[in-house]
Amino acid sequence: MKRRFCSGLILLFFRAAFSLAAQDFGFGFDDEAGTEGGGIVPAVSISGEAAATLLGYGSDFYDGADSIRFGNIFSGKLNFTATNSFAKGIVNFKINPDLIVDHASFMLTDVLDEAYIDLFFGDFEIAGGLRKLTWGKADSMGPLDVLNPLDYSELTDMRDMLNRKIARPLIHASYRLGSFTKLEGVFVPWFEPHRLSSSGRWMFSQMKLLAALPSAPSTPDTSTVAYAQAGLRFTTTIGSSDIGAQYYYGRLPTPAFKAQMILPPLVPVPIATISEIAYNSYHQTGVDWASVIAGFNLRAECAANITGDLSGDDGAVYNPYLAWSLGFDRDTVWGINLNLQCNETIRLLDNKIESPLDMEADRDITATRITAIVSKKMFRDELELRAAVLWNIEDRDFLITPSLVWTLDAVSVELSGGIFGGDEDGQFGQFRDNNFVKAVLKYAF
């Protein structure tokens, strides 16, 4: 169903693009073709990038040349846009040979980044198709940015969170109530969780636990309307402050587990196992705010996520929780830019968790992450030194990613690395053997 839907979107786009190009605009190949139908602007534009990447892991270098694999070096993007005065069609492709070769797990979203049509009717706008949308004011991973799941199948590029987003089939409508006020609505007909690797070096500990079970737990079919999601968002500007408020009904992108005790054959002692995987529904209400005060670009978000476990004692459903983020960026001494953000979730009804089979038993009531990015541009902004640190306080682990980027017009060269450390049971600490170095040559067009 999902593949037929995506294929239909591509076909619909190219039909729309051809129609826009043929009607009144011409094809833009020469002056005569561009003016014969009365138009003077080409209807279709093409952009993208081509990149060559060398990626190596420290553990492989330690094991010797026989263990070092760079994989397919080439990757790229190809973006098509067709426009006229009342419509826009977009199809963006990702080109990654590593994903395409793996036919067993290949999905259209591995190569189709976005594909949607946007229609304009004065102050009213409506779009439909595969799309990435950002809600909230946080720089990255804010609690209000709930529309698109994220791709965690590898962690070598935590800088570009938009690139990590997985486009979702959706209908998005917005209405402008003035120059600075907008009301938005979105409908997502089915659900997709965060994407996690099921094998290899980037396999999370939870996935390893599932793989070790004697029998696979049951999983739901999330491609039905029973998993539909929807939301409303209002944004405006008051004085020097941008504010927003939203409501969203959806599914948590992290799986929930139902555990039970079983007595296997020939085993005298019951053992705990996972019998079912589910994706809990929840209601979110939240607000956000952004302003500039004393040279600080401030951003804040706060949300209440209300799940179905209102008593707090259902071990297969996440407890309701609060989530917030607070951050800023500012230029400091010697032209150094500092970007700092704190994200935290706070579990409610924690005292109601009593069963050892509850999936949240023995877990900290809070989960706090500090993200700090320090950057400095030099030589007419052609050279950038950058270092990012992600620190999970309760997990006592971290990820450090230093980088050096040289940019000249459309060409850039980047040298970067990643250092995972801390508690080996933490989100980052479990990948301490995956420290890496990376070199990227990129051309944008």
N, C-alpha and C positions, 0 to 999 in steps of 0.2 A: 504493500500500500504506500509506504513512504517513498520507495523508489519511483513508482508510477507518478506520485504527486510531484516529486522533484523534476522528473523528465517532462511532465506537463508544463511546469513553470518555465523551463528552458524553451520549449516550443512556443509557448505563449509570448515569451519575451521577444524572440526573433520575429514572430509575426508582427508584434507591436512595433518593433524597431524598423522593419521593412515598411510598414504602413506610414510611420512618422516620416521616414526618409522620402517616401514616394509622394506624400501629400503636401504640396505647396513648398516643400523645402528643397527638393532636388537631392542629389546624392553627393554633391560637393566635390566631384572629381575634376571639374573645370568650371570656368566662369559661366559658360553657356548652359551646362547641365544644372548649375546652381541657381540660375535665374529663369530658366525656361518655365518652371511652374510657379514663379512669383516669389520664391524664397532666395535668401542670400547666405544662409548659415548652414553648414553641414549638420545633419541631424544626429549622426553617430560619432562618438569619440572613443578612442582606445587608449588605455594606459596600463601600466603594470610595472613589474620589476623582474630582473633576473639575478640570481645569486649563486655563488659558489662557496660552499662551506666545508671546512675541515674540522671535525669534532673528534676529540680523543679523550679517553678516560684514564685517570691516574693509575687505577688498578691494572688496566691493560698494559700500560707502559712498564709497570713493575713486573708483570708476568713475562714480558719479552715480546719480540716482534711477531711471533706466531699468534699472539692474542690481540693484536691491534687491528681494528677494522674501521675504516672511515666511511664505509657505505656509499650510497649514491650522493655525489658531491653537489649536483645541480638541484636547484629548486627555483620556483618563480611564481608570479601572479600575473593574471591577464584579466583586465577589467573592461567591460563594454558598457557604454551609457548612451541611450537614445533619448532625446528631449524635443519637446515643442512647447508652446505657450501654456498648455494645460495638462501635460503629462510627462512622466519620466520613467524609463525602464532601465533596470540595472541587472547585469549578470557579471559576477566576479568569480574567477576560477583560481584555485590553488593547484600548483604543479609540484608534486612531491613523489618521485619514483618509489621511495620506500613504502609509502602507503598504498600506491596502486599495485605494486607487485604482490602484496599480501592479499590474495583474492578471498581467503577464508573470512577475513574480518573487514573487507573493503565495504565502505558505505559511500553514498553519493556526496555526503557532506565532507568527505575527505578531499574531494576535488572541487565541489561547488561551495564557495564561501558565502555568497549571497545571490539571490535572484528574486526580484520583486518589481512591481509596477506601482507608481505613485501618481495619483490624480489630484489636480488642484482646481477648486471651485471657489475662488475668492479667498475668504478667510477659512474655509473648510478644506481639509486635506484628508485623503484616505489612501492607504497603501496596503497591498496584499502580496504575500509570497514568503520566501525564505529570507529572514532579515535578522540583523543584530541591532538591538536597541539598548541604550544606556539610560537608566533612571537614577536619580540621586546626584549629589554634588561631590562625593569622594573621588579622589584621584584613581583609586583602584580597590576592587573588592569591598565596596561599601555595602552595608546591610540592605539598602533599598534597591540595589542593582540586581533584580531577581528574575529578569525575563529570559536570559540565556544561560544555559549550563556552561561549564568550563571544561576544557580538555586538559586533564592531568596525566595523559598517557606518557609524558616525559616532562622533565623540569629543567631543561637547559635554556629556556627563554622565559623568565618570569617578568621581563620588562614590559612586553607588549601584551597587556591583558585583553585588548580588543581582538588581537589575533588568536587568543586562546578561547574566545567565545565561540560557541557552536550555534550557528544560525538556526532559528526555529521557524516553522510555518506559522504565520500569524496574520491577522487583520489589525491594522493600526489606523486610528482616526484621530484627528486633532482639529480644534477650532480656536482661532485667535480671538480673544475678547479685548483687543487693543494692541498697542505696540509692545507691551511687556507682559501680557497675561495670556496663558494658554491652558486649555483643557484637553486632556488626552484620554483615549480609551484603547484597550488592546484585548484581543481574543486569541488564545492559542488552543487549537483544536485537540492536541494530544501532548503527551509529556515525554521528555527525555532527561535522564539524570546526568550528573557529572560523568565524564568519560575517564575510566581508570584502566590501566594496563592489566591484562589478565595473565601475563607471563613476562619473563625477561627481567632486566635490571631495575625497571621502574615499577615493579609490582608492589603495591602497598601491602602492609601487613594484614589488613582486613581481607584482601583478596587471597593472600596466602592461606589464611585461616579457612576460607571457604573451599579452596582447592584441596585442603587436607581432610575435609569431611568424608566419611565413608559413602554418603549419598548426597547428591546435589539437592539443595533446598528448592522449593517451588518458588517461581518468580511470576509476577503479574504481567499481563499484556497491556502495556501503557499506551498503545496506539489507538485506543478507542476513545469515544467522546466522554466516557466515564472519567477520563483523566484530563478533560478540558480545563483551561485556566483563563482567568480574566482579571483586568485591573483598570483603575481610574487614577489619573494623576492631574494635579492642578499646580501651576507654577506662576509666579508673578514677581514683580520688583517693587519694593517699597523703599524709597530713599536710595541709599547705597547698598541695600541688602537684597539678595535674591533668595526667595523662600519657595518651598514646595511642600505639598502634602499628597499622600497617595494611599489607596487601598488596593490590596491584591489578594486574590484567592488562587492558590496553586498547590504544588507539591514540593516538599523539601527534596533537593537534588541529591542528598546523601541517603543511602539505603538504611532502612530500619530492619532489625533482625528479631525474629520470634524464636526464643530458646526453650527447650524442654529437656526433661530428664528421660533417658531411655535405658533399657536393660538389654544390651546386645547378647546374642547367643554365646554361651560358654564364658560369659563374663559375670562374676558374682556381684559386682558393684555397679550401680547406675552411673551413667556418664551424661554430661550435658552436651547437647548438640543443637544446631540451628536447623529448624524445620521449614522456615518460611522467610522470604525477603519481601518487603513492602516499601512503598514510598508514601509517607504520611501526608495527608492533606493539612493545610493550615490557612489561617486568615492573617494577613499582615496589614497593620496601619502604621504609618510612619510620617515623619516630617524631616525636612532638611533645610539648611541655611548656608549661605556663603556671602562674605563681605570682605572688604579691605579695610583694616584698621592699623594705623601706625606703620604702614608698609608691609604688614603681614597679610597674605592672602589666606583667609581663614575659611574652613569648610567643616560642617558638622552634619551628622545624620543620627536619627534615633528611630527605632522600630520596635513594635511589640508583635511577636509571632505567636499566635494562639493555635495550638494543635488540638487534636481530639482527646488528649489525655488531661482533662480538666481536674481530675482527682489526683494526678501525679503517680498513680500506682499501676499503670498499664505498662508492663515491661517491654512490649513490642511497639510502643508509640513514644516518640520523643516528648518530653515535658514541654509546656509553653516556656518561652524564653524571651528576654529582652536583648536587643543588639544595638550597639552604638559605635560611631566612629567620630574622631576629632583630629583634624590635621591642619597644616599650614605649609606654605612655602615662602621663602624670602631670600633675597640676595643679601649676603653678609660681606665681610671684609674681603678685599682682593678679588671681588667678582665671583666669589664662591656662592653657589645656590644651595640652600638646605631645604629639603622636603621631608617633613616628618608627619607620620600618621599613626594613630592608635586605634585598633579595632578590638571590640570585646563583646562576648555574649555572656549572659547571666541566666542560668537555669532557674526557673521558678518551681515551687513545690518540691524542692530537693529533699525535704524531711519526710516526704511520702514514699520515697524509694526504699523499700525494705527487702525485697526478694533479691537474692544473689543472681537470679536469672534475668533481672532487669538489665537491658543493654546499656543503661547509663549508671549502673551500680559501680562504685569505686572510681568514678570519674570526677574530676574537679568541677565545682559548681560554676566556675568561670573559665573562659578560654580567651586569652589576651595575646594579641600580636602587635609588635611595634615594627613599623617599616620606616627606615631612614635612608634617604638618598642624598648624597653629596656630589655635586658636579661643578666643573669649572671649564669654561670655554676660553680658548686662546687663539692667537694668530688669526684675527678677524673672524672668529667663530668657526674656523675650519677644523680645529682640533678640540676634542672634548675628553676630559678625564672624568670618570664617573665611578662611584662605588655605592652599591645598595646592600643594605643589611635587613634581613627579615628575622625577627627574634620572637619565638613563641615562649612566653614567660612560664606558663604552667608546665609545658612539655620540656622546658629547659633545653631547647635545641635552637639551631639557627642555620641560615643560609647567607653566605657572603658572595656577591657577584661584582668583582671589579671589571672595568672595561676601559678601553682606549679606542676612540672613534675619530677617524680622519675623513672629512667630507669635502669634496671639490665638485661643485655643481651637482650633477646627477650621479656621481660615483662616490661610494663610501667604502672604507676599509675598517673593519672592527676586529680588535683582539680582546677577548674576554675570557672569563673563567668562572667556576663555581666551586665553593667550598662548603660542604655539609658537615655539621658537627653537633655535639651535644648528646643528650640521652638517646640511646639507640632505639628506644620505644617511641620517640617523638615523630612528628610528621616529617621533619627534615633529618633528624638524627638517624633514622632507619636507612638513609641513603648515604651514609658516610663513606661507603666504598665507591660512590659515583662522582667523586670530584672530577671536574673536567676542565679542559681548555678548548677554546673555539676561535677559529679565524674565519671571517666572512668578507667576501668581496661582492659588492652589490651595485647594480646599475638600475636606476629608475627612469622610466620613460612615460 
